Amino acid sequence: MRNKKRHKRSRVIGLTVVGVTALAVGGGALLMTDNDASATRQSAGQQTSARTAMTVKCPDAATRLASVPQRARPAVDRELATMDNQVADAYQQLAARGPGADREWVRTRVLDPLTARRRGALNRIGNEIDRVASRPSGLGGMASCTVQEAPEPATASEGATSAAETPAPAAPAAGGQPQSGPVRADFVDIRRVKPNVKRARTRGNASRGTFASRCGRNENKHFNSDNVIVAPGVSNGAHHMHDYVGNRDTDAFSTNDGLAAAGTTCTNGDRSTHYWPVLRLRDGTKEADADAPGGGTEGNIGRILRPATASITFRGSAVSKVVAMPRFLRIITGDAKALTNGTANANASWSCTGFENRQLKDKYPLCPKGSKVVRTFNFQSCWDGENADSANHRTHVAFADARGRCAKGFKAIPQLTQRITYKVAPGSLFAVDSFPEQLHKPVTDHGDFINVMSDSLMRKAVKCINTGRKCG
């Protein structure tokens, strides 16, 4: 693990209570319900399973703050990171209490004490913006949180695709932390999934070429639990471990100048940063980060799997030529909080080699013998023509529509695809790293990218794509 001795910024947080109701939410979880009311409909064994660990569900202020003046962004980003930290702490408190937590304890010991602090963080965000622009409306409405129940963690036997496939033993929780997923419903046999991939039909002016950067499989073990895009200047801003390829100097404290001067694992000199959450085998292995933030102390346990392959490819538009990406363009695809945010921004795809016409958003694939697990991140391919980033890291880029067209005011840029494969024995229990409260759901998977290509290399990539060649 890379370990830089740098100043760790302080964090603050807060949540509010909006009441606890029995409403269904995505990802196989329920808002906290009255167990006594449901007991009459369940057997004793079912009742025990129903009294499971809980997680915290809060509005994601980072996504909703679409417009923040540039001068206010550093302070706002730090406040947003403190809010993430507090949600993680709240989840840990709930998980440690276990199924015995009743409503009154949750309200008085978790939600009430956090309410003022979350509202305080949002008020500080408003004050920072108010210094340079109009204060955004609705900040107070983002303070409210609820608690939702989480299903029992899956056992290895529940992950098996058939009786003939013997899975690895289930991993125990590391460092005394409760295990929080994955669950049986998070897995599906890829052979039971129907083909579902549709591609836009190419038109006469399509850009049919590709450009690839060969950047390795993170052989140099570049890991950290930072996120320089979302939480710059904050150690452990992701609360889960990231795998990196490309730029060798990426962490929370990286600057554009530092990235431009750093070395790279890419053979063509591309200094771009590519990262994604690590995938772990839940086989009981105590990884090097088992007792560290971002690792075992936050529920990310088991052996980190090195990718069998990691490919970085840029493709063209189905309907037009592409223009160059601006240097230091930042793009996030997928949503690390999709369990609690909903799936509007979920975008990562899971599959198996030999079955990639079948893509999954909210399930882990169980692959037959000889087939590898595949994660695919297809990035946004339309750019607003002006900004290298935006306050919520989303509105400056967009996806093309079903016909491959960019919306008015957006330009087609090379579309990045990160494709990562892993050797996983059939029936083995595995999970992607996540924020603690996101319970390792496959729908929370995501990829990140910072373009640090030189201008000349970007011109070469655009020319290859627009002239229909295969380069790299």
C-alpha positions in Angstrom: 0.0 0.0 0.0 1.2 3.5 -0.7 1.4 5.5 2.5 2.1 9.3 2.2 2.5 11.2 5.4 0.4 14.2 4.7 -2.0 16.4 6.6 -5.4 14.8 7.0 -8.2 17.4 6.8 -10.8 17.5 9.6 -14.3 16.4 8.9 -17.7 17.2 10.4 -21.2 15.7 9.7 -24.9 15.7 10.4 -28.2 13.9 9.8 -31.8 14.6 10.6 -34.8 12.4 11.3 -37.8 12.3 9.0 -39.6 9.5 10.6 -39.3 5.7 10.1 -41.8 4.1 7.7 -42.2 0.8 6.0 -41.4 1.6 2.4 -39.6 -0.6 -0.1 -36.4 0.7 -1.7 -34.0 -0.8 -4.3 -31.2 -3.2 -3.8 -33.2 -5.7 -1.7 -33.4 -3.5 1.4 -36.3 -2.1 3.4 -36.7 1.0 5.4 -36.8 0.1 9.1 -40.1 -1.7 9.9 -41.9 -2.8 13.0 -40.7 -6.4 13.5 -43.6 -7.1 15.8 -46.1 -6.2 13.2 -44.6 -8.6 10.7 -44.1 -11.4 13.1 -47.6 -12.8 12.6 -46.7 -13.4 8.9 -43.4 -15.2 9.5 -42.0 -18.3 11.1 -39.6 -18.1 14.0 -36.7 -18.7 11.6 -37.8 -16.0 9.3 -38.3 -13.6 12.2 -34.6 -14.1 13.3 -33.5 -13.4 9.7 -35.7 -10.3 9.6 -33.9 -8.7 12.6 -30.9 -7.8 10.6 -28.3 -5.1 10.5 -29.4 -1.6 9.4 -27.9 1.0 7.2 -28.2 4.8 6.8 -30.0 6.4 3.8 -29.4 10.1 3.3 -29.9 12.5 0.4 -26.7 12.9 -1.6 -25.9 16.6 -1.4 -22.9 16.1 -3.7 -25.1 15.0 -6.6 -27.7 17.7 -6.0 -25.3 20.6 -5.9 -25.0 21.0 -9.6 -23.8 24.6 -9.5 -21.1 25.7 -7.1 -18.8 28.7 -7.9 -15.2 27.7 -8.6 -13.9 29.8 -5.7 -16.2 27.9 -3.2 -15.5 24.4 -4.5 -12.5 23.5 -2.3 -14.4 24.3 0.9 -17.6 22.8 -0.3 -15.8 19.6 -1.3 -14.3 19.3 2.1 -17.7 19.7 3.8 -19.2 17.1 1.5 -16.4 14.7 2.4 -17.1 15.3 6.1 -20.7 14.3 5.5 -19.7 11.1 3.8 -17.5 10.4 6.9 -20.3 10.9 9.3 -22.7 8.6 7.3 -20.0 5.9 7.4 -19.6 6.4 11.2 -23.4 6.2 11.6 -23.5 3.0 9.7 -20.7 1.5 11.8 -22.6 2.4 15.0 -25.8 0.7 13.7 -23.9 -2.4 12.5 -22.1 -2.7 15.8 -25.4 -2.6 17.7 -26.8 -5.3 15.4 -30.3 -6.7 15.1 -31.1 -5.6 18.7 -31.4 -1.9 17.8 -34.9 -0.7 18.3 -36.4 2.5 16.9 -36.0 4.5 20.0 -32.3 3.7 20.3 -31.8 4.5 16.6 -33.6 7.8 16.9 -32.0 9.0 20.2 -28.5 7.5 19.8 -27.9 7.7 16.1 -30.2 10.0 14.1 -30.9 12.8 16.6 -27.3 13.4 17.6 -26.3 13.5 14.0 -29.1 15.8 12.8 -27.6 19.1 14.0 -24.2 18.3 12.7 -25.4 17.4 9.2 -27.5 20.5 9.1 -24.5 22.4 10.3 -22.4 21.1 7.4 -25.0 22.1 4.9 -25.2 25.5 6.5 -21.5 26.0 6.1 -21.8 24.9 2.5 -24.4 27.6 2.0 -22.2 30.2 3.7 -19.2 29.4 1.5 -21.3 29.7 -1.7 -23.0 32.9 -0.3 -19.6 34.6 -0.1 -19.3 34.6 -3.9 -22.7 33.9 -5.3 -26.4 33.5 -4.4 -27.0 31.0 -1.7 -28.6 27.8 -3.1 -32.1 27.0 -2.0 -33.2 23.7 -0.4 -30.0 23.0 1.5 -32.0 22.3 4.7 -34.1 19.8 3.0 -31.0 17.6 2.3 -30.3 17.1 6.0 -32.9 14.4 6.6 -32.0 10.7 6.8 -33.7 7.5 7.4 -32.6 4.0 8.5 -33.2 0.9 6.4 -32.8 -2.7 7.2 -30.2 -4.8 5.3 -30.6 -8.5 4.4 -28.4 -11.2 6.0 -24.9 -11.5 4.5 -24.6 -14.3 1.9 -22.9 -17.5 2.9 -20.6 -19.2 0.4 -23.1 -22.0 -0.2 -25.7 -19.5 -1.2 -23.4 -18.2 -3.9 -22.9 -21.5 -5.6 -24.4 -21.8 -9.1 -25.1 -25.5 -8.7 -24.6 -28.4 -6.3 -21.7 -29.5 -8.4 -19.8 -26.3 -7.8 -18.1 -26.0 -4.4 -17.5 -22.4 -3.3 -14.8 -21.1 -1.0 -15.7 -20.7 2.7 -17.4 -17.5 3.7 -15.1 -14.8 5.0 -15.3 -13.7 8.6 -15.6 -10.0 9.5 -12.2 -8.4 9.8 -11.1 -6.3 12.8 -14.3 -7.1 14.8 -16.4 -5.3 12.1 -19.8 -6.7 11.2 -20.0 -8.2 7.7 -22.4 -6.2 5.6 -22.8 -8.1 2.4 -23.0 -9.3 -0.3 -26.3 -11.2 0.0 -27.6 -14.1 -1.9 -29.9 -12.0 -4.1 -26.8 -10.0 -5.3 -25.6 -13.0 -7.5 -27.0 -14.6 -10.6 -25.9 -17.4 -12.9 -24.9 -15.6 -16.1 -26.3 -18.6 -18.1 -29.7 -17.7 -16.9 -29.5 -14.1 -18.2 -30.9 -13.4 -21.6 -28.9 -11.4 -24.2 -29.6 -7.7 -23.6 -27.0 -5.6 -25.3 -28.1 -3.1 -27.9 -25.8 -0.8 -29.8 -26.6 2.4 -31.8 -26.6 1.8 -35.5 -23.6 3.6 -37.2 -24.4 6.3 -39.7 -22.5 7.7 -42.7 -20.4 10.2 -40.7 -19.6 7.8 -37.9 -16.1 7.7 -36.4 -15.3 4.0 -36.4 -11.8 3.8 -35.2 -10.3 2.9 -31.8 -7.4 4.1 -29.7 -6.0 1.9 -26.9 -3.6 2.7 -24.1 -1.8 -0.3 -22.6 -1.4 0.5 -18.9 -1.0 -2.9 -17.2 -2.9 -4.5 -14.3 -1.7 -2.5 -11.4 1.4 -4.7 -11.1 3.0 -1.9 -9.0 0.2 -2.2 -6.3 -1.0 1.4 -6.5 -3.9 1.4 -4.0 -5.5 4.0 -1.8 -8.9 4.9 -0.4 -8.8 8.5 -1.7 -10.8 10.1 -4.5 -9.1 13.1 -5.9 -12.1 14.0 -8.1 -14.8 13.9 -5.5 -12.8 14.6 -2.3 -9.6 16.5 -3.2 -7.3 17.1 -0.3 -9.1 14.6 2.0 -7.4 11.3 3.0 -9.7 8.3 2.8 -12.3 10.3 1.0 -13.7 7.2 -0.8 -13.9 5.0 2.3 -13.1 2.0 0.0 -9.9 1.0 -1.8 -9.2 1.9 -5.4 -7.1 0.1 -8.0 -5.1 2.5 -10.2 -3.5 2.2 -13.6 -1.8 4.9 -15.7 -0.6 7.9 -13.7 1.7 6.7 -10.9 1.2 9.7 -8.6 -2.6 9.8 -8.0 -3.9 10.3 -4.5 -6.2 12.8 -2.7 -3.5 15.5 -2.9 -2.6 15.3 -6.6 -2.7 18.5 -8.6 -2.9 19.0 -12.4 0.7 20.0 -12.5 1.7 17.0 -10.4 -0.2 14.6 -12.6 1.4 16.1 -15.7 4.9 15.6 -14.3 4.4 12.1 -12.9 5.4 8.8 -14.4 2.9 6.4 -16.0 2.3 2.6 -16.4 1.0 3.2 -19.9 3.4 2.2 -22.6 2.6 5.1 -25.0 3.4 7.8 -22.4 -0.3 8.5 -21.6 -0.3 10.0 -18.0 -4.0 9.7 -17.6 -5.4 8.5 -14.3 -7.8 5.4 -14.4 -9.2 4.0 -11.2 -12.0 1.8 -9.8 -12.9 0.0 -6.6 -10.9 -3.2 -5.9 -12.7 -6.5 -6.2 -12.2 -8.8 -3.2 -12.5 -12.6 -2.7 -14.3 -13.2 0.5 -12.1 -16.2 1.4 -11.0 -15.3 4.9 -7.7 -13.8 3.9 -6.6 -10.9 6.1 -5.4 -8.4 3.5 -2.7 -5.8 4.2 -5.4 -3.2 4.8 -7.5 -5.4 7.2 -7.0 -2.9 10.1 -6.9 0.3 8.0 -9.4 3.0 7.0 -10.8 2.2 3.6 -10.2 -1.5 4.2 -11.2 -3.9 7.0 -12.2 -1.2 9.5 -14.9 -0.1 7.1 -16.1 -3.5 6.1 -14.0 -4.0 3.0 -12.5 -7.4 3.8 -10.9 -10.3 2.0 -8.2 -10.8 -0.6 -7.8 -8.1 -3.2 -7.9 -9.7 -6.6 -5.5 -8.4 -9.2 -7.1 -8.1 -12.6 -6.3 -10.8 -15.2 -6.6 -8.0 -17.8 -7.3 -4.3 -17.7 -7.9 -2.7 -21.1 -8.3 1.1 -21.8 -10.0 1.8 -25.1 -11.4 5.0 -26.7 -14.0 4.7 -29.4 -15.8 7.0 -31.7 -19.4 8.2 -32.2 -22.1 6.2 -34.1 -23.2 9.4 -35.9 -20.3 11.9 -36.1 -16.6 12.6 -35.8 -15.2 13.3 -32.4 -13.3 16.3 -31.0 -10.4 16.3 -28.6 -11.0 16.0 -24.9 -9.7 18.9 -22.9 -6.6 18.1 -20.8 -7.5 17.3 -17.2 -11.1 16.5 -18.1 -12.6 14.5 -15.2 -15.3 12.0 -15.6 -17.0 9.6 -13.2 -19.3 6.9 -14.5 -21.6 4.9 -12.3 -22.6 5.9 -8.8 -20.8 4.7 -5.6 -24.0 5.4 -3.6 -26.6 3.8 -5.9 -28.0 1.7 -3.2 -29.3 4.8 -1.3 -29.4 7.3 -4.2 -31.3 5.1 -6.6 -30.1 3.8 -9.9 -30.4 7.0 -12.1 -26.6 7.3 -12.4 -25.7 3.6 -12.0 -23.8 2.5 -15.1 -21.2 -0.2 -14.4 -21.8 -3.5 -16.1 -21.0 -7.0 -14.9 -20.7 -10.1 -17.1 -18.5 -13.2 -17.9 -16.2 -13.8 -20.8 -18.0 -15.7 -23.5 -21.3 -14.1 -22.3 -20.7 -10.4 -22.9 -23.9 -10.0 -24.8 -25.5 -10.3 -21.4 -24.7 -7.3 -19.1 -25.8 -6.9 -15.5 -26.2 -3.6 -13.5 -27.5 -4.8 -10.1 -26.1 -8.4 -9.9 -22.8 -10.1 -9.6 -22.3 -12.7 -12.3 -21.6 -16.3 -11.4 -19.5 -17.5 -14.3 -19.0 -21.2 -15.4 -15.7 -22.9 -15.2 -13.1 -21.3 -17.6 -15.0 -18.0 -17.8 -13.7 -14.8 -16.2 -15.7 -12.2 -14.3 -15.9 -9.0 -16.4 -16.5 -5.4 -15.2 -17.1 -2.8 -17.9 -17.3 1.0 -17.5 -18.5 2.8 -20.6 -18.0 6.5 -20.0 -20.0 9.5 -21.1 -19.1 10.5 -24.6 -20.6 14.0 -24.9 -18.9 17.1 -23.5 -20.3 20.6 -23.0 -17.4 22.1 -24.9 -16.3 24.3 -22.1 -15.7 22.7 -18.6 -13.2 20.1 -17.6 -15.3 19.4 -14.5 -18.5 20.5 -12.8 -19.6 20.9 -9.1 -21.3 17.5 -9.1 -18.8 16.0 -11.5 -21.6 15.0 -13.9 -23.3 17.9 -15.7 -20.3 18.9 -17.9 -20.5 15.5 -19.6 -23.4 13.3 -20.8 -24.3 10.1 -22.5 -25.3 10.0 -26.2 -29.0 9.0 -26.8 -30.1 5.7 -28.0 -29.3 6.7 -31.6 -25.8 7.8 -30.6 -26.5 11.6 -30.8 -25.3 14.2 -28.3 -27.7 16.7 -26.9 -27.8 20.3 -28.2 -24.8 22.2 -26.9 -22.7 19.0 -26.4 -19.9 17.7 -28.6 -18.9 14.1 -29.2 -15.6 13.1 -27.6 -13.8 9.8 -27.7 -15.7 7.4 -25.5 -13.6 5.7 -22.9 -14.2 2.1 -22.0 -12.4 0.5 -19.0 -12.8 -3.3 -19.2 -11.4 -5.4 -16.3 -11.5 -9.2 -16.0 -10.8 -11.5 -13.0 -10.2 -15.2 -12.5 -12.8 -16.3 -9.9 -13.5 -19.9 -9.2 -17.1 -20.9 -9.9 -19.3 -20.4 -6.8 -16.8 -18.2 -4.9 -18.1 -15.3 -2.8 -16.7 -12.0 -4.0 -17.6 -8.3 -3.7 -16.6 -4.9 -4.8 -15.4 -2.4 -2.2 -17.9 0.2 -1.3 -18.8 2.9 1.2 -19.7 1.0 4.4 -23.4 1.9 4.2 -23.7 0.8 0.6 -23.3 -2.9 1.6 -21.1 -3.9 -1.3 -24.0 -3.9 -3.8 -22.9 -4.5 -7.4 -25.0 -1.6 -8.5 -22.6 0.8 -6.7 -19.6 -0.1 -8.9 -18.1 2.9 -10.7 -15.1 4.0 -12.7 -13.1 7.3 -12.7 -10.9 9.0 -15.2 -8.7 12.1 -15.5 -7.4 12.9 -18.9 -3.7 13.7 -18.7 -2.8 12.8 -22.3 -0.4 15.3 -24.0 -2.1 17.4 -26.6 -0.1 15.6 -29.3 -1.2 12.2 -28.1 -4.8 13.3 -27.9 -4.6 14.6 -31.5 -3.3 11.2 -32.5 -6.1 9.4 -30.7 -8.8 11.6 -32.4 -7.2 11.2 -35.8 -7.1 7.4 -35.4 -10.8 7.3 -34.3 -12.0 9.7 -37.0 -10.2 7.9 -39.8 -11.5 4.5 -38.8 -8.1 3.0 -37.8 -7.2 0.8 -34.9 -4.3 2.3 -32.9 -2.5 1.5 -29.7 
